[in-house]
Amino acid sequence: MVQVRARGVKTDDWAGSGKIGWLMNPITISRPTARRFVLGRQGLWPGRRWRGKKGVAEAIRTCEAVQLDPLNVAARSQDIVLHSRVLNYKPEYLYQAAYEDRQFFDYGGWLAMYPMSELPYWRVHMERRSRQKRVEDFVLSNPELFEQVRAALRERGPLGNRDLNRNKVGAWNYRGRKDTSLALYDMWLSGELMMHHRNGFDRVYDFRENIAPKEFDYVATDKEAEEFFARKTVAFMGLKSEAKMGGELHGYLRRDYSPVEMKSLLQRWKEAGMFAQVQIEGGRETYLVLKEDLPVLESLEKGRVPKGWNPKDTTTLEEVTFLSSLDIVSARGRAQKLFDFDYKWEVYVPAHKRRWGYYVLPILYGDDLVARLDPKLDRTTMTLEIKGFWHEGDAPVKDSDFANAFAKGLMRFAEFVGAERIMLSTLRPVALRKRLKAVIEKELEVR
């Protein structure tokens, strides 16, 4: 076991709050610790940490955000994300928490659900977004259109794209086919409107002041927003590449950061005790971690499960977990970097060029990604079809413990999507398929 250490610093000083070496010298952690920390920071390891509707709110706050996507092959991405973290999760819990209880709001070109308490900081982003050239040009060129949309909302209440009829947009635009659709979208990006609710995945808008609780409907200062988003991006990723912080802040705050300015800001935040530096054993890249998470890293290095991380039910060794194709721990090349696991979301890859399948989910077993699954729900027969299964060369596919864990994960996933049966006929290797079938049939008999 590699001990958490900062070069030139005594081990018992590593999490101290005085002027000690971790301010200037990166802490070195092992690769297993890095994987477990990132997984655990997102509530995936050592098992589902939350339960039910209350757990949905706790999960989103802890995980910082959940990305939203309309595709529904077996289930939508956001629901798979929450199913993998929240015991007994149901999609209606997310809807209730966001659109009935107003605990969360959805926003952004990178569409995600965020805690409502973050709105004051996002309003800095929204105000700057309203001055983005594409948005500003469209607004200034169509003042009558925007006034008509506002009048319709005042008179008729919450409205969606389908409720307004105007001219079609000349050129194709993925944001909408009508000028009123573009107006609604730009008013939402600029913070004038928020999402009142959704019909399926269709947006229904209303004025922000009719939706946001008064306590959160104000604008933070620029400095407050900058510090908030710096902390958020590190918390969201768990370990955040220090070299990429400028790009992250640009996305949040819609302005460029020079290398000199970014270096100065990071130094200030490290000295203030917001961040510490971490390196993964064998690598050169420097990552930022929240200082408050240093005791968690120490526990992991000692082989312990950190306080508050105990699962509500099975561990990921007792039952595999299927990750969403857009899960932050594995999407966008992170699976390769963190788990040495080659993965790409192939939805937009032509069928003949796909290595795996249309909507493939990484499989988490223990603290590692070991395989990929391509599930599809046939809603006419309510059958969960396994279109493909691809495992890593060192995956324990011959191990009965893995087969049992795989079977339990499949059964829980099938129950989650409402499937009445599971089709395993395409799954290889054959020995694993036979073992899965035997376990599943036995369990179903018991039920």
Disulfide bonds with the S-S distance in Angstrom:
none
